[in-house]
Amino acid sequence: MNNNRLDIITKNLTLLVFIAFLGVLYIANVHIAERKMLKIEKLEKEVQTVKYRYLDVKQSIHYTSMPSEIEKKVESKGLKQGTESPKVLKLNKS
């Protein structure tokens, strides 16, 4: 009777090893997937941060490039806006 049980175990040993191997592969795959998901979440947060920083810089540049803001900055340096209309220069072709 004891010998019979030993025969059953030895016959199914390859199946048991295969099932254990599949279990290890499954666990490893789950860990790899979790690590990738964490990395994706981290990168998404980083993209969101960079996007907000971009929008902030874009708004700042838009504000400082407005004619009224440029005028304020150059007045402190002694420059003033021209009051005369621009003159057209004509070239004589010879």
Biopython code that builds the backbone (N, CA, C, O; Angstrom):
import numpy as np
from Bio.PDB.StructureBuilder import StructureBuilder

atoms = [
    (1, "MET", "N", (0.813, -1.192, 0.000)),
    (1, "MET", "CA", (0.000, 0.000, 0.000)),
    (1, "MET", "C", (0.855, 1.254, 0.000)),
    (1, "MET", "O", (0.576, 2.195, -0.743)),
    (2, "ASN", "N", (1.891, 1.277, 0.824)),
    (2, "ASN", "CA", (2.811, 2.409, 0.889)),
    (2, "ASN", "C", (3.560, 2.566, -0.421)),
    (2, "ASN", "O", (3.818, 3.687, -0.859)),
    (3, "ASN", "N", (3.908, 1.461, -1.047)),
    (3, "ASN", "CA", (4.608, 1.466, -2.325)),
    (3, "ASN", "C", (3.704, 2.026, -3.425)),
    (3, "ASN", "O", (4.184, 2.684, -4.348)),
    (4, "ASN", "N", (2.414, 1.769, -3.329)),
    (4, "ASN", "CA", (1.444, 2.253, -4.300)),
    (4, "ASN", "C", (1.369, 3.781, -4.265)),
    (4, "ASN", "O", (1.309, 4.426, -5.311)),
    (5, "ARG", "N", (1.373, 4.352, -3.069)),
    (5, "ARG", "CA", (1.347, 5.812, -2.926)),
    (5, "ARG", "C", (2.613, 6.440, -3.497)),
    (5, "ARG", "O", (2.566, 7.490, -4.137)),
    (6, "LEU", "N", (3.717, 5.799, -3.262)),
    (6, "LEU", "CA", (4.997, 6.286, -3.782)),
    (6, "LEU", "C", (4.995, 6.271, -5.299)),
    (6, "LEU", "O", (5.533, 7.187, -5.921)),
    (7, "ASP", "N", (4.411, 5.267, -5.900)),
    (7, "ASP", "CA", (4.312, 5.201, -7.360)),
    (7, "ASP", "C", (3.443, 6.336, -7.907)),
    (7, "ASP", "O", (3.772, 6.925, -8.936)),
    (8, "ILE", "N", (2.352, 6.640, -7.236)),
    (8, "ILE", "CA", (1.467, 7.717, -7.687)),
    (8, "ILE", "C", (2.196, 9.056, -7.610)),
    (8, "ILE", "O", (2.089, 9.875, -8.523)),
    (9, "ILE", "N", (2.932, 9.281, -6.530)),
    (9, "ILE", "CA", (3.673, 10.541, -6.371)),
    (9, "ILE", "C", (4.747, 10.669, -7.441)),
    (9, "ILE", "O", (4.891, 11.737, -8.035)),
    (10, "THR", "N", (5.495, 9.620, -7.697)),
    (10, "THR", "CA", (6.561, 9.690, -8.695)),
    (10, "THR", "C", (5.989, 9.881, -10.104)),
    (10, "THR", "O", (6.591, 10.570, -10.927)),
    (11, "LYS", "N", (4.837, 9.279, -10.382)),
    (11, "LYS", "CA", (4.230, 9.456, -11.698)),
    (11, "LYS", "C", (3.755, 10.902, -11.896)),
    (11, "LYS", "O", (3.820, 11.427, -13.008)),
    (12, "ASN", "N", (3.286, 11.535, -10.840)),
    (12, "ASN", "CA", (2.741, 12.887, -10.943)),
    (12, "ASN", "C", (3.751, 13.968, -10.536)),
    (12, "ASN", "O", (3.410, 15.149, -10.477)),
    (13, "LEU", "N", (4.967, 13.565, -10.261)),
    (13, "LEU", "CA", (5.977, 14.533, -9.828)),
    (13, "LEU", "C", (6.262, 15.574, -10.909)),
    (13, "LEU", "O", (6.404, 16.755, -10.590)),
    (14, "THR", "N", (6.346, 15.184, -12.141)),
    (14, "THR", "CA", (6.603, 16.151, -13.216)),
    (14, "THR", "C", (5.447, 17.138, -13.337)),
    (14, "THR", "O", (5.658, 18.322, -13.599)),
    (15, "LEU", "N", (4.220, 16.640, -13.145)),
    (15, "LEU", "CA", (3.059, 17.526, -13.187)),
    (15, "LEU", "C", (3.112, 18.516, -12.020)),
    (15, "LEU", "O", (2.832, 19.701, -12.204)),
    (16, "LEU", "N", (3.467, 18.044, -10.832)),
    (16, "LEU", "CA", (3.571, 18.920, -9.672)),
    (16, "LEU", "C", (4.657, 19.976, -9.865)),
    (16, "LEU", "O", (4.460, 21.141, -9.520)),
    (17, "VAL", "N", (5.789, 19.577, -10.407)),
    (17, "VAL", "CA", (6.876, 20.528, -10.670)),
    (17, "VAL", "C", (6.434, 21.550, -11.716)),
    (17, "VAL", "O", (6.733, 22.737, -11.589)),
    (18, "PHE", "N", (5.735, 21.100, -12.731)),
    (18, "PHE", "CA", (5.244, 22.006, -13.766)),
    (18, "PHE", "C", (4.241, 23.010, -13.187)),
    (18, "PHE", "O", (4.300, 24.199, -13.501)),
    (19, "ILE", "N", (3.322, 22.530, -12.339)),
    (19, "ILE", "CA", (2.340, 23.421, -11.713)),
    (19, "ILE", "C", (3.043, 24.417, -10.793)),
    (19, "ILE", "O", (2.664, 25.588, -10.755)),
    (20, "ALA", "N", (4.057, 23.976, -10.055)),
    (20, "ALA", "CA", (4.821, 24.893, -9.192)),
    (20, "ALA", "C", (5.552, 25.933, -10.036)),
    (20, "ALA", "O", (5.596, 27.107, -9.669)),
    (21, "PHE", "N", (6.115, 25.518, -11.144)),
    (21, "PHE", "CA", (6.802, 26.444, -12.047)),
    (21, "PHE", "C", (5.825, 27.483, -12.592)),
    (21, "PHE", "O", (6.154, 28.668, -12.646)),
    (22, "LEU", "N", (4.641, 27.059, -12.992)),
    (22, "LEU", "CA", (3.625, 27.995, -13.478)),
    (22, "LEU", "C", (3.213, 28.971, -12.370)),
    (22, "LEU", "O", (2.970, 30.147, -12.640)),
    (23, "GLY", "N", (3.135, 28.492, -11.141)),
    (23, "GLY", "CA", (2.811, 29.370, -10.015)),
    (23, "GLY", "C", (3.867, 30.440, -9.818)),
    (23, "GLY", "O", (3.548, 31.607, -9.590)),
    (24, "VAL", "N", (5.131, 30.034, -9.905)),
    (24, "VAL", "CA", (6.231, 31.000, -9.771)),
    (24, "VAL", "C", (6.189, 32.013, -10.904)),
    (24, "VAL", "O", (6.377, 33.207, -10.672)),
    (25, "LEU", "N", (5.945, 31.556, -12.119)),
    (25, "LEU", "CA", (5.831, 32.473, -13.256)),
    (25, "LEU", "C", (4.682, 33.455, -13.066)),
    (25, "LEU", "O", (4.817, 34.638, -13.378)),
    (26, "TYR", "N", (3.555, 32.972, -12.556)),
    (26, "TYR", "CA", (2.401, 33.835, -12.330)),
    (26, "TYR", "C", (2.719, 34.917, -11.305)),
    (26, "TYR", "O", (2.400, 36.088, -11.515)),
    (27, "ILE", "N", (3.340, 34.535, -10.210)),
    (27, "ILE", "CA", (3.697, 35.493, -9.160)),
    (27, "ILE", "C", (4.695, 36.519, -9.692)),
    (27, "ILE", "O", (4.560, 37.712, -9.418)),
    (28, "ALA", "N", (5.688, 36.073, -10.444)),
    (28, "ALA", "CA", (6.681, 36.993, -11.006)),
    (28, "ALA", "C", (6.010, 37.958, -11.982)),
    (28, "ALA", "O", (6.326, 39.148, -11.994)),
    (29, "ASN", "N", (5.100, 37.459, -12.786)),
    (29, "ASN", "CA", (4.398, 38.310, -13.744)),
    (29, "ASN", "C", (3.573, 39.376, -13.032)),
    (29, "ASN", "O", (3.530, 40.524, -13.474)),
    (30, "VAL", "N", (2.918, 39.006, -11.935)),
    (30, "VAL", "CA", (2.131, 39.968, -11.166)),
    (30, "VAL", "C", (3.035, 41.055, -10.603)),
    (30, "VAL", "O", (2.690, 42.235, -10.652)),
    (31, "HIS", "N", (4.186, 40.669, -10.070)),
    (31, "HIS", "CA", (5.125, 41.664, -9.517)),
    (31, "HIS", "C", (5.636, 42.607, -10.598)),
    (31, "HIS", "O", (5.734, 43.813, -10.371)),
    (32, "ILE", "N", (5.959, 42.079, -11.754)),
    (32, "ILE", "CA", (6.449, 42.919, -12.847)),
    (32, "ILE", "C", (5.349, 43.887, -13.293)),
    (32, "ILE", "O", (5.623, 45.061, -13.544)),
    (33, "ALA", "N", (4.125, 43.408, -13.392)),
    (33, "ALA", "CA", (3.009, 44.264, -13.798)),
    (33, "ALA", "C", (2.774, 45.373, -12.774)),
    (33, "ALA", "O", (2.517, 46.517, -13.151)),
    (34, "GLU", "N", (2.858, 45.047, -11.481)),
    (34, "GLU", "CA", (2.677, 46.062, -10.443)),
    (34, "GLU", "C", (3.768, 47.125, -10.512)),
    (34, "GLU", "O", (3.484, 48.315, -10.370)),
    (35, "ARG", "N", (5.005, 46.707, -10.726)),
    (35, "ARG", "CA", (6.105, 47.674, -10.844)),
    (35, "ARG", "C", (5.888, 48.597, -12.040)),
    (35, "ARG", "O", (6.124, 49.802, -11.954)),
    (36, "LYS", "N", (5.436, 48.023, -13.155)),
    (36, "LYS", "CA", (5.185, 48.851, -14.342)),
    (36, "LYS", "C", (4.046, 49.830, -14.095)),
    (36, "LYS", "O", (4.113, 50.978, -14.533)),
    (37, "MET", "N", (3.004, 49.394, -13.401)),
    (37, "MET", "CA", (1.888, 50.291, -13.089)),
    (37, "MET", "C", (2.344, 51.436, -12.189)),
    (37, "MET", "O", (1.936, 52.578, -12.393)),
    (38, "LEU", "N", (3.183, 51.147, -11.200)),
    (38, "LEU", "CA", (3.703, 52.201, -10.325)),
    (38, "LEU", "C", (4.556, 53.187, -11.119)),
    (38, "LEU", "O", (4.484, 54.396, -10.902)),
    (39, "LYS", "N", (5.359, 52.662, -12.037)),
    (39, "LYS", "CA", (6.195, 53.539, -12.858)),
    (39, "LYS", "C", (5.326, 54.415, -13.763)),
    (39, "LYS", "O", (5.612, 55.597, -13.950)),
    (40, "ILE", "N", (4.268, 53.831, -14.321)),
    (40, "ILE", "CA", (3.361, 54.600, -15.183)),
    (40, "ILE", "C", (2.691, 55.709, -14.382)),
    (40, "ILE", "O", (2.593, 56.841, -14.856)),
    (41, "GLU", "N", (2.229, 55.397, -13.168)),
    (41, "GLU", "CA", (1.602, 56.420, -12.325)),
    (41, "GLU", "C", (2.580, 57.540, -12.000)),
    (41, "GLU", "O", (2.218, 58.716, -12.029)),
    (42, "LYS", "N", (3.820, 57.173, -11.690)),
    (42, "LYS", "CA", (4.836, 58.173, -11.375)),
    (42, "LYS", "C", (5.087, 59.077, -12.588)),
    (42, "LYS", "O", (5.178, 60.297, -12.451)),
    (43, "LEU", "N", (5.198, 58.470, -13.775)),
    (43, "LEU", "CA", (5.442, 59.256, -14.983)),
    (43, "LEU", "C", (4.243, 60.143, -15.326)),
    (43, "LEU", "O", (4.422, 61.261, -15.808)),
    (44, "GLU", "N", (3.028, 59.657, -15.084)),
    (44, "GLU", "CA", (1.841, 60.478, -15.331)),
    (44, "GLU", "C", (1.825, 61.696, -14.416)),
    (44, "GLU", "O", (1.470, 62.793, -14.849)),
    (45, "LYS", "N", (2.208, 61.511, -13.156)),
    (45, "LYS", "CA", (2.291, 62.650, -12.234)),
    (45, "LYS", "C", (3.357, 63.639, -12.700)),
    (45, "LYS", "O", (3.156, 64.851, -12.635)),
    (46, "GLU", "N", (4.486, 63.118, -13.167)),
    (46, "GLU", "CA", (5.562, 63.981, -13.654)),
    (46, "GLU", "C", (5.112, 64.766, -14.891)),
    (46, "GLU", "O", (5.412, 65.952, -15.025)),
    (47, "VAL", "N", (4.392, 64.096, -15.789)),
    (47, "VAL", "CA", (3.880, 64.773, -16.988)),
    (47, "VAL", "C", (2.916, 65.883, -16.578)),
    (47, "VAL", "O", (2.947, 66.976, -17.143)),
    (48, "GLN", "N", (2.065, 65.605, -15.601)),
    (48, "GLN", "CA", (1.111, 66.618, -15.138)),
    (48, "GLN", "C", (1.852, 67.809, -14.536)),
    (48, "GLN", "O", (1.472, 68.955, -14.776)),
    (49, "THR", "N", (2.901, 67.556, -13.760)),
    (49, "THR", "CA", (3.689, 68.636, -13.165)),
    (49, "THR", "C", (4.357, 69.477, -14.245)),
    (49, "THR", "O", (4.337, 70.706, -14.177)),
    (50, "VAL", "N", (4.944, 68.827, -15.232)),
    (50, "VAL", "CA", (5.601, 69.552, -16.320)),
    (50, "VAL", "C", (4.575, 70.343, -17.127)),
    (50, "VAL", "O", (4.859, 71.455, -17.572)),
    (51, "LYS", "N", (3.398, 69.781, -17.313)),
    (51, "LYS", "CA", (2.342, 70.479, -18.051)),
    (51, "LYS", "C", (1.933, 71.753, -17.309)),
    (51, "LYS", "O", (1.772, 72.805, -17.928)),
    (52, "TYR", "N", (1.764, 71.665, -15.992)),
    (52, "TYR", "CA", (1.401, 72.850, -15.217)),
    (52, "TYR", "C", (2.513, 73.899, -15.258)),
    (52, "TYR", "O", (2.246, 75.096, -15.357)),
    (53, "ARG", "N", (3.752, 73.438, -15.181)),
    (53, "ARG", "CA", (4.879, 74.373, -15.247)),
    (53, "ARG", "C", (4.923, 75.052, -16.621)),
    (53, "ARG", "O", (5.178, 76.253, -16.708)),
    (54, "TYR", "N", (4.677, 74.295, -17.687)),
    (54, "TYR", "CA", (4.642, 74.853, -19.042)),
    (54, "TYR", "C", (3.559, 75.921, -19.151)),
    (54, "TYR", "O", (3.801, 77.007, -19.678)),
    (55, "LEU", "N", (2.362, 75.608, -18.650)),
    (55, "LEU", "CA", (1.270, 76.577, -18.722)),
    (55, "LEU", "C", (1.592, 77.838, -17.923)),
    (55, "LEU", "O", (1.236, 78.943, -18.332)),
    (56, "ASP", "N", (2.262, 77.675, -16.787)),
    (56, "ASP", "CA", (2.639, 78.827, -15.976)),
    (56, "ASP", "C", (3.645, 79.709, -16.717)),
    (56, "ASP", "O", (3.507, 80.933, -16.733)),
    (57, "VAL", "N", (4.647, 79.092, -17.325)),
    (57, "VAL", "CA", (5.649, 79.853, -18.072)),
    (57, "VAL", "C", (5.013, 80.510, -19.297)),
    (57, "VAL", "O", (5.330, 81.654, -19.623)),
    (58, "LYS", "N", (4.132, 79.801, -19.965)),
    (58, "LYS", "CA", (3.457, 80.351, -21.140)),
    (58, "LYS", "C", (2.626, 81.572, -20.758)),
    (58, "LYS", "O", (2.632, 82.577, -21.469)),
    (59, "GLN", "N", (1.919, 81.490, -19.651)),
    (59, "GLN", "CA", (1.119, 82.618, -19.197)),
    (59, "GLN", "C", (2.010, 83.797, -18.816)),
    (59, "GLN", "O", (1.689, 84.947, -19.114)),
    (60, "SER", "N", (3.124, 83.507, -18.160)),
    (60, "SER", "CA", (4.049, 84.555, -17.758)),
    (60, "SER", "C", (4.633, 85.259, -18.981)),
    (60, "SER", "O", (4.723, 86.487, -19.003)),
    (61, "ILE", "N", (5.028, 84.499, -19.988)),
    (61, "ILE", "CA", (5.588, 85.083, -21.211)),
    (61, "ILE", "C", (4.525, 85.897, -21.940)),
    (61, "ILE", "O", (4.804, 86.978, -22.458)),
    (62, "HIS", "N", (3.317, 85.373, -21.974)),
    (62, "HIS", "CA", (2.228, 86.098, -22.635)),
    (62, "HIS", "C", (1.976, 87.433, -21.937)),
    (62, "HIS", "O", (1.767, 88.455, -22.591)),
    (63, "TYR", "N", (1.998, 87.414, -20.610)),
    (63, "TYR", "CA", (1.746, 88.642, -19.852)),
    (63, "TYR", "C", (2.874, 89.656, -20.047)),
    (63, "TYR", "O", (2.610, 90.840, -20.258)),
    (64, "THR", "N", (4.128, 89.200, -19.977)),
    (64, "THR", "CA", (5.257, 90.131, -20.087)),
    (64, "THR", "C", (5.477, 90.622, -21.503)),
    (64, "THR", "O", (6.174, 91.618, -21.699)),
    (65, "SER", "N", (4.907, 89.958, -22.498)),
    (65, "SER", "CA", (5.089, 90.413, -23.875)),
    (65, "SER", "C", (3.952, 91.321, -24.338)),
    (65, "SER", "O", (3.914, 91.731, -25.498)),
    (66, "MET", "N", (3.041, 91.630, -23.445)),
    (66, "MET", "CA", (1.961, 92.564, -23.797)),
    (66, "MET", "C", (2.563, 93.954, -23.993)),
    (66, "MET", "O", (3.482, 94.329, -23.265)),
    (67, "PRO", "N", (2.067, 94.719, -24.957)),
    (67, "PRO", "CA", (2.627, 96.049, -25.225)),
    (67, "PRO", "C", (2.662, 96.954, -23.991)),
    (67, "PRO", "O", (3.621, 97.704, -23.806)),
    (68, "SER", "N", (1.647, 96.894, -23.161)),
    (68, "SER", "CA", (1.631, 97.762, -21.975)),
    (68, "SER", "C", (2.749, 97.388, -21.002)),
    (68, "SER", "O", (3.352, 98.269, -20.391)),
    (69, "GLU", "N", (3.029, 96.103, -20.852)),
    (69, "GLU", "CA", (4.096, 95.670, -19.955)),
    (69, "GLU", "C", (5.471, 96.029, -20.528)),
    (69, "GLU", "O", (6.366, 96.439, -19.789)),
    (70, "ILE", "N", (5.634, 95.874, -21.833)),
    (70, "ILE", "CA", (6.901, 96.245, -22.477)),
    (70, "ILE", "C", (7.136, 97.736, -22.317)),
    (70, "ILE", "O", (8.257, 98.173, -22.058)),
    (71, "GLU", "N", (6.066, 98.519, -22.472)),
    (71, "GLU", "CA", (6.168, 99.967, -22.330)),
    (71, "GLU", "C", (6.632, 100.343, -20.927)),
    (71, "GLU", "O", (7.471, 101.231, -20.772)),
    (72, "LYS", "N", (6.104, 99.690, -19.919)),
    (72, "LYS", "CA", (6.512, 99.969, -18.531)),
    (72, "LYS", "C", (7.991, 99.658, -18.324)),
    (72, "LYS", "O", (8.698, 100.400, -17.642)),
    (73, "LYS", "N", (8.452, 98.566, -18.911)),
    (73, "LYS", "CA", (9.846, 98.160, -18.721)),
    (73, "LYS", "C", (10.820, 99.104, -19.421)),
    (73, "LYS", "O", (11.878, 99.410, -18.873)),
    (74, "VAL", "N", (10.481, 99.566, -20.616)),
    (74, "VAL", "CA", (11.420, 100.412, -21.349)),
    (74, "VAL", "C", (11.373, 101.869, -20.887)),
    (74, "VAL", "O", (12.331, 102.606, -21.120)),
    (75, "GLU", "N", (10.299, 102.302, -20.247)),
    (75, "GLU", "CA", (10.239, 103.665, -19.725)),
    (75, "GLU", "C", (11.287, 103.881, -18.646)),
    (75, "GLU", "O", (11.845, 104.973, -18.531)),
    (76, "SER", "N", (11.559, 102.854, -17.859)),
    (76, "SER", "CA", (12.572, 102.982, -16.808)),
    (76, "SER", "C", (13.975, 103.135, -17.401)),
    (76, "SER", "O", (14.893, 103.594, -16.719)),
    (77, "LYS", "N", (14.137, 102.756, -18.652)),
    (77, "LYS", "CA", (15.445, 102.892, -19.322)),
    (77, "LYS", "C", (15.522, 104.151, -20.162)),
    (77, "LYS", "O", (16.518, 104.375, -20.850)),
    (78, "GLY", "N", (14.487, 104.977, -20.119)),
    (78, "GLY", "CA", (14.509, 106.246, -20.826)),
    (78, "GLY", "C", (13.977, 106.185, -22.241)),
    (78, "GLY", "O", (14.081, 107.174, -22.966)),
    (79, "LEU", "N", (13.418, 105.084, -22.660)),
    (79, "LEU", "CA", (12.859, 104.973, -24.004)),
    (79, "LEU", "C", (11.380, 105.326, -23.964)),
    (79, "LEU", "O", (10.677, 105.029, -22.998)),
    (80, "LYS", "N", (10.923, 105.967, -25.038)),
    (80, "LYS", "CA", (9.517, 106.338, -25.124)),
    (80, "LYS", "C", (8.959, 105.865, -26.459)),
    (80, "LYS", "O", (9.691, 105.634, -27.421)),
    (81, "GLN", "N", (7.654, 105.732, -26.480)),
    (81, "GLN", "CA", (7.002, 105.312, -27.719)),
    (81, "GLN", "C", (6.978, 106.489, -28.688)),
    (81, "GLN", "O", (6.715, 107.627, -28.300)),
    (82, "GLY", "N", (7.252, 106.199, -29.938)),
    (82, "GLY", "CA", (7.278, 107.242, -30.960)),
    (82, "GLY", "C", (5.896, 107.850, -31.172)),
    (82, "GLY", "O", (4.882, 107.152, -31.140)),
    (83, "THR", "N", (5.877, 109.163, -31.390)),
    (83, "THR", "CA", (4.601, 109.831, -31.635)),
    (83, "THR", "C", (4.397, 110.096, -33.123)),
    (83, "THR", "O", (3.268, 110.285, -33.576)),
    (84, "GLU", "N", (5.481, 110.108, -33.874)),
    (84, "GLU", "CA", (5.384, 110.338, -35.315)),
    (84, "GLU", "C", (5.100, 109.022, -36.027)),
    (84, "GLU", "O", (5.478, 107.946, -35.563)),
    (85, "SER", "N", (4.433, 109.138, -37.151)),
    (85, "SER", "CA", (4.187, 107.935, -37.932)),
    (85, "SER", "C", (5.477, 107.540, -38.648)),
    (85, "SER", "O", (6.320, 108.400, -38.903)),
    (86, "PRO", "N", (5.643, 106.307, -38.965)),
    (86, "PRO", "CA", (6.863, 105.867, -39.629)),
    (86, "PRO", "C", (6.987, 106.469, -41.032)),
    (86, "PRO", "O", (5.987, 106.712, -41.707)),
    (87, "LYS", "N", (8.222, 106.702, -41.454)),
    (87, "LYS", "CA", (8.482, 107.266, -42.777)),
    (87, "LYS", "C", (8.856, 106.149, -43.737)),
    (87, "LYS", "O", (9.537, 105.194, -43.365)),
    (88, "VAL", "N", (8.405, 106.281, -44.963)),
    (88, "VAL", "CA", (8.691, 105.289, -45.984)),
    (88, "VAL", "C", (9.917, 105.739, -46.753)),
    (88, "VAL", "O", (9.981, 106.878, -47.214)),
    (89, "LEU", "N", (10.871, 104.869, -46.891)),
    (89, "LEU", "CA", (12.083, 105.166, -47.649)),
    (89, "LEU", "C", (11.941, 104.589, -49.052)),
    (89, "LEU", "O", (11.549, 103.434, -49.223)),
    (90, "LYS", "N", (12.261, 105.394, -50.041)),
    (90, "LYS", "CA", (12.196, 104.938, -51.414)),
    (90, "LYS", "C", (13.593, 104.882, -51.980)),
    (90, "LYS", "O", (14.389, 105.797, -51.769)),
    (91, "LEU", "N", (13.893, 103.841, -52.683)),
    (91, "LEU", "CA", (15.188, 103.675, -53.323)),
    (91, "LEU", "C", (15.059, 103.972, -54.810)),
    (91, "LEU", "O", (14.132, 103.499, -55.468)),
    (92, "ASN", "N", (15.974, 104.742, -55.323)),
    (92, "ASN", "CA", (15.999, 105.008, -56.766)),
    (92, "ASN", "C", (16.800, 103.914, -57.448)),
    (92, "ASN", "O", (17.948, 103.655, -57.086)),
    (93, "LYS", "N", (16.193, 103.275, -58.433)),
    (93, "LYS", "CA", (16.891, 102.235, -59.170)),
    (93, "LYS", "C", (17.641, 102.893, -60.312)),
    (93, "LYS", "O", (17.041, 103.572, -61.146)),
    (94, "SER", "N", (18.935, 102.697, -60.353)),
    (94, "SER", "CA", (19.700, 103.306, -61.433)),
    (94, "SER", "C", (20.250, 102.267, -62.355)),
    (94, "SER", "O", (20.926, 102.600, -63.328)),
]
sb = StructureBuilder()
sb.init_structure("model")
sb.init_model(0)
sb.init_chain("A")
sb.init_seg("    ")
for serial, (resi, resn, name, xyz) in enumerate(atoms, 1):
    if name == "N":
        sb.init_residue(resn, " ", resi, " ")
    sb.init_atom(name, np.array(xyz, "f"), 0.0, 1.0, " ", f" {name:<3s}", serial, name[0])
structure = sb.get_structure()
